[in-house]
Amino acid sequence: MHLTTLTVFTLKPGHRRWALAQMGTAPPQLQRVPGLRFSKLLGSGAANGFGAWPNFDRYGLMVVWEDVAFAEAFFSRNAVWAAYQQRSAEQWTVHLAPIKSQGLWDGKNPFDYYANPVSGPAEAPVAVLTRASIRWSKVPRFWKFVEPTSAALAHATGVRAAIGLGELPLVRQATFSVWESARAMQEYAYKDAKHREVIKLTRRENWYAEELFARFQVLSSEGTIDGREPLVGLMTRPG
């Protein structure tokens, strides 16, 4: 069975140059990892990822695996992973199963294996990923409206974690959030006025050249981000 994982690394002091270099050198190495179906090494921005200026101390790695065993092998003995572990002050990893996914990421839907999603309790934690390639002509409008709205997401009722990630500054952006339940996520999505306004603007003004929305069941969570375990009390460690 396929598996999606997202890890957020927060670096120890003194490793910024190394991490920037990895954005160019690590992806080709990752492509040679057995069982890797899709991967993205992502940067982050200021203000917990939602600012336009980069955060040179925080990175993300999202991977879709052909099988759980391939993921376990990577996390136990891969050299790229080990290098990030050694240089990280914190790591947070979530294991995910797609519930719904629509749109494209680099011309394909990497989370299209959700025909038989893993079922879970109605009040179980869920995660949401929104990702877009922003048209250059729409960049000022995007940051005017989306930056404050996304930053406010972290304080929404029911959010356990929210972070902005991206492939390229300003124009290839993603937001990843984890919610206590699908009910909490839907309350925000349908009732938050600013969020609904931004959604309407993106459609009416055609901001994105490519976009993807995915919702996941959170299978497990381990580690910390900003000194806390986001899903403490709701999830158990994998294995």
C-alpha positions, 0 to 999 in steps of 0.5 A, spaced: 500 500 500 502 506 498 504 511 503 505 519 503 510 522 508 511 529 510 517 531 514 519 538 517 526 539 519 528 545 523 536 546 522 541 547 528 545 553 527 550 554 522 547 549 517 544 554 512 549 554 507 549 546 507 541 546 507 541 551 501 546 547 497 541 541 498 536 544 495 540 543 488 544 536 490 539 532 494 533 531 489 537 527 484 539 523 490 532 522 492 530 520 485 534 514 486 531 512 492 528 505 491 520 505 492 520 513 491 514 515 487 514 522 488 518 527 492 519 534 493 524 538 497 521 544 500 523 551 503 519 555 507 518 562 509 518 567 515 512 568 519 511 560 520 512 559 512 507 564 510 511 570 509 515 572 502 522 572 505 525 565 506 526 562 513 533 559 511 532 554 518 526 550 516 525 545 510 520 540 508 520 533 505 514 530 502 514 523 499 509 518 496 512 511 497 510 505 493 510 501 499 510 502 507 516 498 507 520 502 502 519 508 507 521 504 513 528 503 509 529 510 507 528 512 514 532 507 517 538 508 513 538 513 507 544 517 507 540 523 505 535 522 511 541 521 516 544 528 514 538 532 515 537 528 522 544 530 524 543 537 522 536 538 525 534 541 532 527 538 530 524 534 526 516 532 525 514 527 520 506 525 519 504 519 515 498 520 511 493 517 506 489 521 501 482 521 502 481 526 496 486 529 491 484 534 485 489 538 481 496 537 478 503 538 481 508 538 475 503 536 471 500 530 475 496 528 481 501 524 486 496 522 491 491 519 486 491 512 489 486 514 494 480 509 490 480 505 497 482 510 502 484 507 509 477 509 513 478 512 520 474 515 526 469 521 524 473 525 529 480 523 527 485 528 525 486 530 518 491 534 514 490 539 508 495 540 502 494 546 497 499 547 492 499 552 486 504 555 481 502 563 481 502 566 475 508 572 475 502 577 473 498 575 479 504 575 484 502 582 488 495 580 488 497 573 491 501 576 497 496 581 498 491 577 500 493 570 501 499 572 506 495 575 511 489 569 510 494 564 511 498 566 517 491 567 520 490 559 519 495 557 524 490 560 529 483 557 527 479 553 531 481 546 531 488 547 527 494 543 530 499 545 525 500 550 519 506 551 515 507 554 509 512 551 504 514 552 497 519 550 491 521 557 489 520 563 493 514 567 491 511 563 485 510 556 487 507 555 494 504 550 498 500 550 505 500 544 509 495 544 515 493 539 520 486 539 524 483 535 530 478 533 525 474 534 518 469 537 522 473 543 524 477 543 518 470 544 514 468 549 519 473 554 517 473 552 510 466 554 509 465 559 515 471 563 515 469 570 511 476 572 509 478 564 506 472 564 502 474 571 499 480 569 497 478 562 494 473 567 490 478 571 487 483 566 485 478 563 481 475 570 478 482 573 477 485 566 474 491 567 479 494 560 478 497 556 472 497 550 476 494 548 483 492 542 487 488 540 493 489 534 497 485 532 504 489 526 508 487 522 513 493 522 518 495 515 520 501 517 525 505 523 527 512 523 531 517 529 533 516 536 534 515 543 531 517 549 535 518 545 541 511 541 541 508 535 538 502 538 534 498 531 535 499 530 542 493 526 545 490 525 538 495 520 535 500 515 537 507 514 534 508 509 528 510 502 529 
